[in-house]
């Protein structure tokens, strides 16, 4: 597979993983939709400037896109990194993109893995279903959990996390649109660590991290632009 097709495959894979349409991606990148379509088909020799625009629009590090180019064409697609620091569980593509963008802007390079429904979250954590290859001890350091999830709702996901000795000690931070949500009472009863109002910002995440003594969260951060 030539480099244009490999790059196009990487862009399409990440766009679909983040549930972003071609039209939305083109708007975020400031590129014509036909151009993005051609990129994904491998029919464009993309300039470095536009490579960066596409990475920014996907809210992922540029190196992540280039890492995908090194994968063998016949290799099975990577479904999860074994050493994930943050598991983000959210079915809203816009909220996911904003969260990733907030982390990227402040140089946080901790490994983040995103799943879009409650069933996928539980499969990831317990090494079942599509994540049966994962080792039981390879757990994230923290879970960012949205409440309104398809397949299995966030409250049930939280209940199963806290009921299992393999996962009960993992800090869970609830993502919510309102701190007065009726679910928050049940979340606190189940032992949730804290909550963040959506959309997630670097400030809100870092404040919660410090309150929970999760200093690891910023260990890989570069010096912020304001310093």
N, C-alpha and C positions, 0 to 999 in steps of 0.2 A: 504493500500500500504506500503511495507516495505521500510526501509531507503535507500537501494541501488536503488530501482526503483524511489523513490522520487528525489534522487540526480541526477540520470540519466535524469529524466524529466526536472529538473532545468537547467542542462547543455545544453540539446538539445534546450530548449526554448530560452535560451540566445544566443546560436550559431545561430539559425534561425533568431532571432530578429536582430542580427548584420550582418546577411547574410554571415556567415563564413562557408565554407564547412568543413566536417569532416576531410578531408585531410589537409586543412590549419590549423585547430585547433590542429591536432596531431603534425604538424611541429612546430607550435608556442610553444606548451607545451613540446616538446621533447619526445613525447610518440608515440608508434606505433599506426597506424590507427585502427587496430583490437582491441587494448586496448580501444581506445576512443569509438568505436562502441559498445563494451561490456559494457562500463560505461553507455552509453545512453540507453542501453537495460535493465539496472539494473542487469547485470550478473557479475559485479565485485564488490568486497569489496575493495573500494578505500582507499589507505593510505592517511594520512593527508598531506604528502609531495606532492602527486599527486593531491590532492584536491587544494592545493595552486597553483600548476603548471597550472591547468585548469582555475582557477580564473584569474591568471596573463595573460594567453593566451587569455582570453575573455576580459581582461582589465576592469574587474569590481571588486569591493571590495569583499573579501571573505565573509563578513557578508551578502552580497546581495544573494549569493548562499544559505547560511544557512537560510536566511529569507524565501526563497522559500520552504524550507523543512517544515516550520511551517504551510503552507497553507493546508487547508483541501482538500483531493483528489477530492471531488465532487464540490468544490467551482469553480465559474467562474474565468477564468484567469484574473489577474489584467491587465487592458489595459492602465492605466495611474495613476500616483500619483497625488493627488489633490493639493499638495503644491510643485510644480515644480519651481526651481529657474532658470534653463537654459533649453530652448527648442532648441535642435540641429536638424536641418533639412538638411540631407545629404544622398544621395543614394549610396555613395561609401563606401562599408564596410571597406576597408582598411583605408580610411581617418577617418571614425568614430572610428575605433579601435585606431588609432594614437592619436586622440583628447582625447579619454577617458584615454589612457595610460599616456598622458602628464599631465592631471589633477590628476590622481591617484598617479603618481610619486611625485607630490608636495603636496600631502595630502589634496587636495580640495575635500571636501565631500558634497558640495552643491548638491541638488537633480537635476539630469539631466535626461531628457526624450528625446528619439531619435525617429524621424519619417523619413521615407525614400522617401517621395514624396510630391509634393506641395498640393495635395488634402488632404492628411492626416494632413498636417500642418494647413490648414485652418479649417478642421473639429475639430482639437484639440483646436484651439484658439476660435472658435465660438460655440463649444459645439454641433456639428451636426454629422450626420453619426454615425460611430462607437464610437464617443466620446460624444454622446448625453447626457450621464450621468453627464458630467462635469458642474459645476456651472459657470456662466458667469464671476464671479469675481475672480475665481481661475486662474489667469494668471501668466505666467513666468515673472521673473524680467528682462530677456534679451533673445533675440532670435539670435542664430547663424544660418545664412541662406546661403546655397549654391545656386548658380545661375542656375546650370544645373541640373534640377530636372525633373523626369517623371511626367506624368499626367497634372500637372500645373507647368509652369516654375517659377523660383525664382523671376523674375521681376514682374510677375502677383501676386504672393503671397505677395510681398512687397507692391504692389499697393493697394491690398485689406486691408492689415494691416493698412496702413497709411490713408486709406479712411474711416475707421470705428472708431467712437469715443470710442469704447470699447477697441481698441488695438492701436490707433495711438500714444499713449504716451510710448509704450513699446520700449526701445532701440533695434534697429536691427543692428547687425554686419554682414556684408557680408563676406562670405568665397569665396575667388577667387584665381585662379591660376596666375593671373597677375593684377597688379594695373593699368595697361593701358587698361584693358578690356573695350570694347565699352559700355558694360552695366553699367559701373561705373558712367558715366555721367547721365544716367537716374536714377540710384539709388540715387545719390546726389540730383537730382531735386525732387525726391519723399520724401526726408528727412531722408535718411539712416544716421546712426550715425557715422559709421566708417567701416573699412574693415580689414581683416586679411588674409595674404597670406597663402595658404595651403602648407604643412600640418600645423595644428595649434600646436603651442608650448605654454608652460606655460608663457614664457617671452612675447610673442606677445599678448596673451590674457590679462595678467596682465597690460601691458602697455596701451592697449586700455581701460581696465576697469578703470584705474586711470585717464585717460584723460576724461572719461565720468562720473567721480565721482561715479563709481559703487563699493564703498568700501565693500558692502555686499558680493561681489564675493569672498573675501578672509577671511571673518569673521570666516568661519569654517575650515580654513586651519590649519594644524599642523605646528610645526616648521620645516623648510626645512632641508634636510639632510646635507646641507653645513654649518648650524649654530650650 
